[in-house]
Amino acid sequence: MILYNSLGGVRQEFVPHEAGKVKMYTCGPTVYHYAHIGNLRTYIMEDVLEKYLRYSGYDVLRVMNITDVGHLSSDADTGEDKMLAGAKREHKSVMDIAKFYTDAFFADAAKLNIKTPDVVEPATNCIPEFIEMVKTLIDKGYAYFAGGNVYFDTSKLDNYFVFGNMNEEELQVGVREDVTEDQNKRSKNDFVLWFTQSKFEDQALKWESPWGLGYPGWHIECSAISIKHAGEYLDIHCGGVDNAFPHHTNEIAQSEAYLGHQWCPYWFHVLHLLDKRGKMSKSKGGFLTVSLLEEKGYDPLTYRFFCLQSHYRKPLVFTFENLDNTVQAYNKLVARIAKLSADGASSGAPDLKAAKPYQDKFKAALDNDLNTSLAITALYDVLKGNIDDVTKRYLVADFDRVLSLGLIEAADAEIKKAAAAEAEKAALQEKYLTENGLAKAWVEEQIAARATAKAEKNWAEADRIRDALLEHGIVIKDSKNGASWEIKQS
Ligand SMILES: [Zn+2]
């Protein structure tokens, strides 16, 4: 598989450290508020990547943290503590806020068919690991204690700006201009590993450490949690592009200083979701959530489809008009799949040989830097293809292991709905016949006789039968599947 690697800024063949196995890390949510749909775009695309790696035969271990401590409002360790701000806003404790928004995150993820990572670890579970890592960094000369906090000394690295190839605008997103410089830092890019003195307000959650009662910095979480569960060699690290600097830059600095070797060779960054005001962000207020989409009547899976229709490395513009177009496309797609089953879901097995070229095309799209929009084109090609319906349905289900658009489920629901409508109609007709003293067999005989007359080009007789039935309030409807009847609407 070819992936664009933010580290180095090139497309390259993905080769994991250990053949057949992939260790993947995802920066999890800071659980002080709902995730907005821009955050969720990143999780959707990471989910597709994980599922595609599994589809390709890799044994995947995916680890994600939950940030429930230590994340300040600027990613560069300044500003208000996010968890504390959330707790104040809602007059709850930090732990209550963490629990509530962790549950909300996974509820939203489930609605978007995002698989829960194999390991999910809240930062507050790993305090001993953070302390151990900070201790080692001090012992190795990469960290120093100043003004009550422990800082990572970026001047000790030959190359701190590892994502130097990314453009300035992308790199500066996480850094706010309006905050005073921390005087304890030896150099501007140094960052906090452990706080004992909050620079702003006192923290609710604190733990004993060799440096006094305090709490971890945000960046150390991901390094320690990743190494704890995925070991010293991580294959691929994912996140939103706004995390490349300073968060991921700092993760690399401290992990490699700690380990003494390269930590993670592949970095997968998803670009922003934009709305009319630019990048969607919580600080601007009025951000869109999954619940809000549902309140407006959208199935969250149509938002997933919307994301899949464009490439993860391009900014995506969200408007409700765009989403409406996606809803139409999704409904049409489901209707086509529902029809397949009705026509051809007979007992036959799929033709695997005929399916292969379609699967190859699907794989080629995703092997090309996870080109999901081309993968969806491959799905449409299946529906247009010159193969039987059983094989088509098999391929839709196969591709949906990666796309996770709930296509088969939605199509089956459609089929069920149509069958229920059909049954209701039949019951009404039955009732009508009984009430009017007509036998069903007689009506069927008449319809058959008319078909025979038509076949013999005896139009007069065909019309006579039609009119006779009409006198009983029975209207014949012709279709390519033969004639049926309906109750005449008065
Ligand atoms: Zn992280």
Boltz pocket constraint, residues with backbone or C-beta under 6 A from the ligand:
constraints:
  - pocket:
      binder: B
      contacts: [[A, 26], [A, 27], [A, 28], [A, 219], [A, 222], [A, 247], [A, 251]]
      max_distance: 6.0
